[in-house]
Amino acid sequence: MTQLIWLRRDLRVSDNTALSAAMAAGPTIALFLLTPGQWRIHDDAPCKVDFWLRNLAELATELRRLNVPLLIRHADDWQTVPAALRQVCHEHAVRAVHFNDDYGVDEQRRDHAVSDALRQDGIITQRYLDRLLFAPGTLLTQSGGYFKVFGQFRKSCLARLQLSLPRCLPPLAPQAPLDIASDPLPTAVPSFAAPASTLQALWPAGEAHAYQRLTVFVDEALDDYQQRRDLPAEPGTSQLSPYLAAGVISIRQCLHAALAGNRGELDSGSSGAVAWINELLWREFYTHILVGYPRVSMHRAFRAETEALPWRHAPDDLAAWQEGRTGLPIIDAAMRQLRETGWMHNRLRMITAMFLSKNLLIDWREGERWFMRQLIDGDLAANNGGWQWSASTGTDAVPYFRLFNPISQSQRFDPEGRFLRHWLPELQGLSRRDIHNPSALGGLFAPVNYPTPIVDLGESRARVLAAFRDLPQVQP
């Protein structure tokens, strides 16, 4: 009985739950759907789509080694996906379709529609837990609800993991060759321009590169992660987020590698390992929030009362932020890093998000959308969770009265100005003291080719605090 593995955000053969189950059940073919209309609706970045295509090419090679043909079909948006799946199943007499669970309201509706359509033809659909360590709904508070506070969620996760670790699946053996030809692989998708080769070189495709990056990080940087992760000029983070977002590496592989580098300890031993495992659990937490509180994937604030915030319509300020010309060096350097690499250091994501949503009082959804349109690691749950945390509209968010001062953040986390000089060459000649706040030089001493700040930090702080204080107190 022919099996179909429907690949989505799981572009790997190693430790792929749905692929392993399909091949165990019978002769298997693989399918990837090109859905550019849906990608545009979801603001997926061109560099992210290019990353998918490059990884799809690497995946095709691995599937060929397993004698699994890879079919490529076009279904412009998710409304047409059920018909596309039915057609493939009819062409190849498929009796069961396997896919790993995906999350978010649109994704869940798509998958239910596919299952309903295939059921009419007597075709079985099998869904699997793969992107997460725990299925949403299996970690709940004592009152039976989803966790809203990360610390409590983390405690529950660690308790479960102490009892039983999810295992990585064994390598797959090739199946008998099938008389089905693989389809030609796309190298580009209309309206999603390929990024510069310099950006592509930063993010090589394929499982081998992803696993090598994980191995080097665990061997060379894991122990120091807690101390170096906030320093944007240092290579102190794993930079695995694009590979996790596309499913080129699994969360289980990451967790087991961290445990191997920490003598099997989850919550003790190396402070760096503990901190990195916490970051993996933050990703888990935000995805559980996505399922437990569907409004956050429908452009709604988690904290309902914050929908009443008096956001400013300030297109010139928004453009200055997007283009890295706010006059605040750490903001501008971070936004240039995003534009040129498709990625931004996590500390800088918080600083830039807080500046837009609080100092500029511009709706956090504008920033969330802009990030998704630039990020090679764009992920709805992580991006939305981070933006709502920074804007104080989300679950377990930073208190509204806490604002990162971009100048002091820059002085603290880039004290020598190395990150600033890399991305802002026009400030190269400034001292380590002056580079964080060139406007303080004043008059003839300020750089002529760098803008003055677009907002007064003190006045903007007072403005946003007043806006939050005036909100009605409504529980989410």
Helices and strands as residue ranges (DSSP letters): E 2-7, H 17-25, E 28-34, H 36-41, H 46-65, E 70-74, G 78-80, H 81-91, E 94-100, H 105-119, E 124-128, H 150-163, H 197-202, H 207-220, H 225-228, H 241-245, H 251-260, H 271-292, G 294-297, G 304-308, H 315-323, H 329-341, H 346-354, I 355-359, H 364-374, H 380-391, H 406-413, H 418-423, G 425-427, G 434-436, G 438-441, G 443-445, H 457-469
